[in-house]
Amino acid sequence: MSMLVNYVQPVHFHSFEVSEKRNKSFEISSFVETQATSLLKEYPVEFVNYNKRQLSRIYPRGKRVDSSNFLPQIFWNAGCQLVALNFQTLDLAMQLNLGIFEYNNHCGYILKPDFMRRDDRRFDPFAESIMDGVVAATLTIKVIAGQFVTDRKIGTYVEVDMYGLPTDTVRRRHRTKTVPNNGINPVYDEDPFVFKKVVLPTLAVIRMAVMDENNKLLGHRVLPVMGLRPGYRHIPLRNECNLPLLMPTVFVHISVKDYVPDDMSDIVDFLTNPQKFPTTNWREKTKEKRKTLLSKLFDFGEDFKISDLENGKSPKLHNVNKSSNTKSVQSNGRASVPPSPQHEDSKPLAGNKSSVPAFTEEVTKQQITKKPTHPLVKAEPSNGQPSQFNQISVKENRVQSKSTIQSLLDDPSLLVPTPLKDLKNQKGFFKVICKRDKELESLSKKHEKWKRKHKELRKTQAEVFVAMCKDHFQAEMDVMLKHHDSVYDVLKLIMDINHREHDRKLTAIFEMEVEEHRRKMEEHSKKEMKTLSKMYKDKNELARIKREAQTKHIDEVVQERAKHKDLLYKKKDELKRELSLIQQEYEKEREMVPKEYRAIYEEKCRKLTEQFRDVGLCDSREELNGEQNTPL
């Protein structure tokens, strides 16, 4: 990078159109991984064309406090030249990076494919079809055995993954069986792992990883697909740092061929070995294939023989299975006709009447009148007698009193937010705490070492020891203050997510209850219309009564929905007040914790001075006054 300072100029990225208008190949722009991912999703082809003209650098986002990495293959597919990673973490992304750049004699540079460099070629990193001028490949790998995988008596297995374009990437699919209690010469002898269609072999790599039964990595190897040599091969393994292991190898058989579609495989086999396929057999297969295709052109529902068509006879219609027309009663009370297993997509012929078996009509009243239950709806009696609702008159229905609203929103448990103590048990918060405690632990070990040395020189080195302890206490406080903001930022993020989840839950319950109430009102309206039709014989009078009932139904639905909405807003306000208390508790604790750190530091210094007063050190009050005047 230092050698490129004289040749490249860093600039801020505005858009692909602006960069294309400027057309300056010596300019370089840096992208955080989130920005680069969004650009790649929205403008994949423009991103590739941008990298044809000038350099781009991708770096991890700042929220990766655990120094984790993203997969660099995502941005290599777009032609990004500089993909930065956290080298202190030897995870899968770093192993791929080290393995790929092991290719080309460790020079550190790999030439991009021709279509990612030429201006007259168009490349989409999300392409799923074969590109012009690029021959897709079919890769077959058979894992036979391993040699000196580990000196422990433990079970092992091998995983074979492929990384490349999204359509070529295959992860955690191909895995051998676990050979128990054998790490010296395990024999896997699995069926070959076939990567049927590798659209872009020039960007694809193979990763073979040997794992023990506890899913711990014993060794791996990353190899480009274009660099594979067919045949039986012993593949030496690498460790997590991509350094060669002394003896571990994997014995495999590799086969690399050009991709051939399934419908063209017979032709390729015939052209490759004509003697294996006589002309008569080939003609018979072609004839049978034509018969199958010809049968699709006839009317659905016809059962015929191709031999009849060849002899000039008309196709014979066969009887349709009568069981195909059997009616089945669904949960909503409607009868549906399932398709026949022989003619699933066919329609019944004109004039044919389906015979319905007798047992399909014997449906119990409980199956037809079954209604969904709800905790707020009172179940109707199922003893076969008419319900009380059917016995009341229409006039009484109109003046029926409205019941009070019973809602799930009244549940007091919905207004109890997650306390701050429980939020601290989240995984993200524990990660930051563990990192802080790790540094504190290292400081404590250093402190214990000096403490043992002090016991030998207590009389002569008391002042040095006290100063060292105070430096240690100061360092502890500095570490606590250093991680204070990051710890409570993560805690605030978890708290905000939890608060949004509470609000979303209230809204979901409101929508569910509104939909349930609308459904019940529609059922009630239908029953009322049927009752009115039986009572009034005059059509004009019946139409007028129905219009009034429909208007009343609409008004009731609107009023009930408004009541539910008011209740929702009320509950949301109550929840907001409860959440604000949690927010205030969080703010108060965030302000008080640094003061507590300083108080603990001063208390430790005071106790230390009191402990060594007999040695001749200054008074504890003077020592504390001196410490308070020192800047933190």
N, C-alpha and C positions, 0 to 999 in steps of 0.2 A: 504493500500500500504506500509506503514512504517513497518508493521509486515512481509512483504514478502522480505524485503531487504536482510535478512540473507539466503534466499532460492533461489532467482533468480539472474541472472547476465545479465545485458543489453548488447547486442551485435549489431553490424551493420548487416543489412540484405543484403546478396549478391544474392542468388537465392535459389529456393526450392531444387535444386539438392545438393547444398552445405550443406544446413541445414539437408537434409536427410542423407548425408554421415557422418556429425558430430554426429548426433543422440544424442543430449544432451537436455534432457527435462527441465533442469533448466535455459536455456537461453531464454531471452525474447527480442523481436524486436519491435520497434515503427514504424508506418507507417502514413504518412500524408494521408488524405482522397483521394487525387487525385492519389497517388501511389497505395493505396490499391484498388481503383476502377479499375485502369488499370490492376492490377494483377488479380483481380477477373474476369474481362472480358476475359483475355487470358488464365488463368490457374485456373478455378474454382475448379476442383477436387483436384489439388495439394494444393490449399489454404486450403481446408477442411482437407486434410491429415496433413498439417503442423500444424493446430490448434489441431489436435488429439494428437500431440507429445509434443508441447510446447505452451507457451503463446504468444499472440500478442496484441498490443495496437494500437488503431486507434485514431487520434486526428484531429480536424478541421484544415483546411488550413489557412495560415496567411492572405490571402486576404479577409477574412470575417471580415471586419472592423466594420460592424454593429452587430457583435456577433451573427450572425444567426447560425443555426445548420443544419446538414444533417440528413436524416432518419437513425437511428441506425439499423433498421430492415435489411438494405442491408447487413451489416457485421455480424449481428447475424445469418443470413442464412448461412454464411460461417463458423460459429463456433468461431468467434473472442471473446475472453474472456473479454477484457477491451476496451470499446467503449466510449471515452471521449467526452463530450458535454459542451457547454457554459451554465452553470447553471443560469447565469443572464438573459437569454432569455427564457421566458415561452411560447415557440411556440409548434407546433404539435410534433416535435421530442422529446422535453423534456416531454410533456404530455405522449407520448408512453413509454418513459423510466421510468417515475415514476409509470405509471399504470401497466407495466409488472412486475416490481420488488416489487409491492404491493402484488403480488402472493407469496406464500411460506412464509407467516407470516412476511413479511417485514424483513427477515433475510439478504437480500442483495445478495443472491446467488440463482441461478436457475440451476438445473442440465440439461445438454444438453441431447437430445434424444440419444437412444442407438446406432443408426447407425452413429452418429457423434462422437462416442467415441471408437468404436471397429475398430481394424485394418483390420478385414476380411470383412468389409462392405464398399461399394462404394457409395458415395452420391454426386450428382450434384445439386448445389443450383439453377440452371436454368432448372431443370427437369420439364416436363409438363405431364408425364405419372405417373401412380401409381407405387410406389416402392414395392419391394418384402418385405413382412412382415409388411407393413404399410397399414392400412385400411383407405381409403378415406372416407370423411364424407359429408353429405348433411345437411346444416344448414338453418333453416327457422325461421325468426323473424317477428312477427306481432306487430307493435306499436299500442297500443289501445288508451292510454290516458296519460296525465301528471297531476301531483298534485303539487301545490304550486311552479310552475316553476319560477314565478317572481310576485312581488306585483304590477307591472306596468300594465296598460291597453294597451297591445301591442300584435301584432301578433307573433306567435311562430311556429316553425317547427322542425322536428327531422331528422338528417342524421345518417345513419348506414353505416359504412365503415369496410372493413376487410384488415388487413396487415399481410403479411407472405411471402411465396415464390412469385416471380414475377407472376406466373400463378394463385396464390390464391389472390393476392392483387386486391381489388375492391374499388375504390375511387370515390366519388361524383356521384354515380349512383343511390343509393337508398335514396330517400328523400320523406318525407310525404308532404301533402298539408299544407299550412299556415293557421292556425286558427286565424282569426282576433280578436283583442280587447279582448283577454282572456288569462291571464297569470296564473290564479288560477287553473282552471281545464279544460284545452283544451282537446277536444276529437278528435283524429286523425282518428282512426278506418280505417286504410289503408289496402290494400291487402298485404298479407305477402311478405316480402323481402326474396327471395330464393337465397342462395349461393349453386348452384347445385352441384359443384364438388370442394371440398377442398382437394387437393392432400396430404397435410401434416398438419393435425390438430394440431400436437404438437408444431409447430412454429407459428401458426396463432393466431391472436387476433382480437377481435371485439371492435370497438370504436363507442359509441353512443354519439352524440353531440346534445344538444338542443340550437337552435339559435333563435334570434328574427328576425323580419322582416327587420332589418338593417344589417343582417349577423353578429351580435355580439354574442359571446359565452356567454350563460347563465349557462351552466353546461355540464359536459361530464362524461363518464365512460369508462375505458379500461378494458376489460375482456378477459382472454385466452379462446380459444375455448374448450380446454380440461377441463376447470373448470366450464363450463355452466351447469346448472341444468334445465332439460326440465320442461315445464308446465307454468302456469301463475305466473309471478314474478313481484315484485316491486323492481326496481333497483335504489338505492340511487345515487345521482349525486355528482360529485366532482367539485371543482373550478380549475383554471389554475394551482395552486400549488399542485393539487391532494389532497387537504384537504377536508374532508367531509362537505357538506352543510347541514344545519339543517333540512329542510323539503322537498326540491325538490326531487321528484322521477318520474320515468317513468314506467308505467304499460304495460308490454309486455307479449306475449306468445312465448315461445321458443320451438323448436322441433329440436332435433339432431338425425340423422339416418345415417346408413352406406350408402355409395354411391352405387347406382345401375344404370348401363347403361340403356339407353332407350330401346334397343333391348332385354334386359333381364327383363324388368319390369313386363311383363305379366307372365313370369315363376315365378318370386318372389311372385306376387300377388296370383297366383294359389297355390303355396306351402304354403303361409301364411294362406289362407282361401279357401280350396278346395270346400266347399259347395257353395260358391258364383259363382263358374265356373263349371257348369255341364260338363260331359265328351263329350256329343254331341256337345256343343258349342265350346269346346276346339278343337275338331277334325275339325269342320267346319272352324275355324279360321286358323288352321294349313294348311288345304287344300287350302284355298283362298291365303294364303301366298305363297304356293308352285306354284300355278297357276301364280301369279305375277312374281315370279322368273323365271319360265319356259318361259314366254313370252319374256324375254330379250335375249334368245338364238336363236331366229329366225331372218331371214334376215331383215335388215332395209328396210322400205318402204312397208312391207306387213301388211295388216289389216286383222286379223283373229280372230276367237273365240276359247277359250280354250275348249268349249264344243265340237267343231268339232274334235279337236285332241283326246278327250277322246272317241268319237264314231268311230274313225278310218277314218274320212274324212280328205281330204287334205284342207289346209287353203285356203280361198277364197280371191282373190286379189280384192280390191275395187279400184275404180277410184280415181286417185290422183286429188286433187283440182287444177283446172287449174289456179287459181289466184296465185298459188305458183310459177309458172314459169314466172310471169310478170316481164319484164325488167324495171329497174329504172335507169335513167340517173343520174350519180353522177356529182360532181362539176368539175372533171377533164375530162369529156366528154366520159368516158367509161361506158358501160352498165354492170350492175351487176344483178345477179339473186338472190333475197332473198329467204331463205328457207321457205318451207311450214309450217304453224303453226301446222299441224297435224303430219308431219314427218319432224322435224327440222334437224335431223342428217342423213336422208336417202338420197340415190342417185337415180336419175331417172332410171327407168327400160329401158332395151335395146329395141329399136323399138318404144318407145313412143316419140312423137314429141310434144313439148310444143307449145301451141297456144298463140301467143302474141296479146294482144288487140291492136286495131288500134290507140288508143289515146297515147300509149307509143312511137309510131314512130313519132308523130307530135311534134317534139322538135324544138323550135325556134333556129335561128342561134345565138342569143345572149346568150343562155344557153350553147351552145357547144363552142363558141369562147370566152367565158368569161375568162379573164386573171387576175391574181393578180396585183393589182396596187402598185406602189412604188413612193415615192415623187420625185425620180430622173429619172423615166421612163415616157416618153411622151405617153399619151393614144392614141390609134388608133381610127380613125373615125368609128362609128357604124351605118352609114346610109345605109348599104347594098352595097355601091360602093367599088370597089377594092382599096386598100390602095396604097399610093405612092410607098411603098417598093416593091409591086408586079409589078409595071410598069417599074422599072429600070432594066437594063440588068445585066447579071452576071459580065461582064467586069467592069461595074461601081461599083459593089459590092466589087470587089477586090481592087480597088484603093480608096475605101471610106476613107475619112479623119477621123482621130481618134479625138474624142471629149475630151475636157479637163476633168479632174477628178473632179467630184462634190461629195463630201463626207460629211457625217454627222459629221466627225471629225473636219470640219471647223467651227463648232458651237462655238462661243467664250464663251458661258456659261459653256462649259466643262472645261475650263481652269480657272474658278473662284473657288478656294477652299473655304471651309467653314472657315470663320474668327474665330479667337481665342475667340472673344466675344460670338459668337453663340455656340462654343464648351463648353463654361462655363455654358450654359443652359442645359447641359445633366444631366440625373438623377443621375448618379454615382458621378459627381462633386458636385451636390447639397447635396448629403448625407454627404460627408465629410465636406462641409461648415456648414451644420446644426449641426453636432457634435461639430465643433469648436465654433459656435455661442452659443451653449448651455452652454459650459464651460464659455464663455465670459459673458453670461447672469448671471450665478451664481456669478461670480466675481463682476459684476455690482451691483447686489443686496446687496452683502456684503459691497461694497463701499458706497451705499446709506445709509445703516444702520449706519456706522461709521460717515457719513457726518451729519446725524441728531443729533448724540451725540455731535459732534464738535460745533454745533451752541450754545449749552448750556455752553460749557467750552471754548469759543473762546480765551479769554484772557490768561487763564492759561495753556491750552493744545495745543497751536498753533504749537509748535515744534513737539509734538507727532503726531498731525494730518498731518503735512507735511511729516513726515517720513512714516506714514501709507499710505498716498496717493502715495508716491514714490514706496513703496513696491507693492501697487496695480498696478501702471503703469508697474513696472518690471514684475509682474505676468502676466499681459496682454500680454506684449511683449514675455514672455517665452512661453505662450500658442500659440501665433501666429507663433513663430519660431518652436515650437514643431510640429504643424500640417502643416508646410510649405512644407516639403518633401512629405508627403502623399497626400496633395492636388494637387501638381503639378505632382506627379507620376500618379494619376488618370487622370489628364488632358492630360498628354502625351500619356497614353494608348488610350484615346478617340481620340486624334489627329492622332495616327498611324492607328487606325481602319478606320477613315475617309479618310486618304490618300490612303490606300489600296483599299477602295471602289471606289475612283476616277480612279485608275489605272485599276481595273477590268472592270469598265464601258467602258473605251476606248477600251480595248481588245474585249469586247463583241460586240461593234459596228463594229469593224474591221472584226470580223468573220461573222457577219450578212451580211455586204456589200460584202464580198468575195463570200459568198454562193449565194447571189442574182445575182452577176455578172456572176458567173459560170452558173447559170440556164438560164439567158438570152442568153449567148453565145451558149449554147446547143440548145435552140429553134431556134436561128438564123442559126446554122449549119444544123439543120434538114430541115428548109425551103429551104436553098441553095441546099441541096442534091436533094430535090424533083424537084427543078427547073432544075438542071443539067440533071436529068433523062429524063425530057421532051425534052430537047434541043438536046442531043446527043443520037443517035440510035446505034452507034458502041459501043460494049461492052468494047473493049480494051481502046478506047479513053475515054469512060465514067469512067472506073476504074482509069485511070491515072489522070483525072481531079478531081475525088473524093479524091484521095490520096493527091493531092496538096492542095485541100481545107481543108482536115483534118489536114494536117501539118500546114497550115496557122492558122487554128482555135486553135491548141495547142499553137503555138507561141504567139498568141494574149492573150490567157488566162494567160500564164506565165508572159507576160509583164505587164498585168493589175494587177495581183496579186503582182508583185514586186513593182509596183507604190503604191498600197495600203499599202504595208508593209513599204515602205520608209516614207509615210505620217504618218503612225502610230508611227514610231520611232521618227519622228519630233515632233509630238504632245506630245508624252511622255516626250521628253526632255523639251519642253516648260512647261508642267505640273510639271515636277521635279523642274524646276527653281522657279515656283510659290510656290510650297510646301516648298522649302528651305527657302523662305522668311518668311513663317509662322513659320518654325522651328527656324529661327533666332530670330523672335519676341518672341517666347516662351522662348528661352534661355535667352534673354535679360531681359524679365520680371521676370524670376525666380531668376536671380542674383540681380535685383534691389529691389525686394519686401522686403528682410531682411533689406536693408539699409533704406528703407522707414519706416519700423517698428521702427528702432532705432532713426531716425530723429523725428518721431512722439513722441517717448518716451522723447527725450531731449526737444522738444518744450513744452510738458506738464509740465515737471519739471521746465522749465524756467518761464512759466506763473504762476505756483503755487508759486514760490519764489517771483515773482513780486507782487503777490496778498497779501502776508503777510509781506511785507517789513516794514509796519508801526508798526508791532508787535515787531520788533527788530531783525529779522533774518538777516543772512549775505547777502551780495550783490548777485545778480543773477549771475554775471560772476564768482564769487568765487564758488558758488554752482554748476554751470555747469562744471567748471574745476574739482571740486571734483568728480562729477558724471562720467566724461569722464575717470578719472583714475581708477574707479572701474571696475573690470572685469564683463562682461555680462554672 
